[in-house]
């Protein structure tokens, strides 16, 4: 498990008899998704079961209720969304005209960032209503992903922990509506640059993949803007290209 998720689960196991989390009552069973099934965990086996599978949305099941674990502070709710995903993904929530209008506004933001007219982060209210963003972020946090669709391990609630968990009060559980009401103003879209020709093999290959899909073209530019950590020697300066992906950040 990434972050402090394992520490959170261990704390819950150790304190399950006295832990009183809103909505959950007495804790009778603790499970985690592992190898496409739910596995009951305890202090003896928790270290053997972990997953970096981003498709699962529930990190733990308490009394058969799926819960997404988050550490207090910044989290990427969704990372590196490609332009090619927007049409199909937004079609789940919006009619054709509304979807096209949102995509057009995002395209404009990417172009402005490429021209250094704006910073990388922008408010979701610049491109969609708060009601529409609610639909998008709820799906991404609890239900599924643009690439893989709905997950078998959906979450119903969100549990936020302090970085260091020392007492019961370091854990707070929310329904999604409660979470959104409290934290929605901390979300923003973030544009990220990738370069064809940059030294990082993973990022260079990501740029190649993005460039191959014609639906990504509005976020692909022939010239290089900005500077990565280094450039590849096997790609001429004139052949460098800049491409973009979109993330949703929670500060």
Secondary structure as UniProt FT lines:
FT   TURN            3..4
FT   HELIX           5..14
FT   TURN            15..18
FT   TURN            22..24
FT   STRAND          30..34
FT   TURN            35..36
FT   STRAND          37..40
FT   TURN            43..45
FT   HELIX           46..48
FT   TURN            54..55
FT   STRAND          60..62
FT   TURN            63..64
FT   STRAND          65..71
FT   STRAND          75..81
FT   HELIX           83..90
FT   TURN            91..93
FT   HELIX           96..114
FT   TURN            115..116
FT   STRAND          121..122
FT   HELIX           124..126
FT   HELIX           130..138
FT   HELIX           139..143
FT   STRAND          144..145
FT   TURN            146..148
FT   STRAND          149..150
FT   STRAND          157..161
FT   HELIX           168..170
FT   STRAND          171..175
FT   HELIX           176..183
FT   HELIX           184..186
FT   STRAND          187..196
FT   HELIX           201..212
FT   HELIX           214..219
FT   STRAND          220..221
FT   TURN            233..234
FT   HELIX           237..239
FT   STRAND          241..250
//
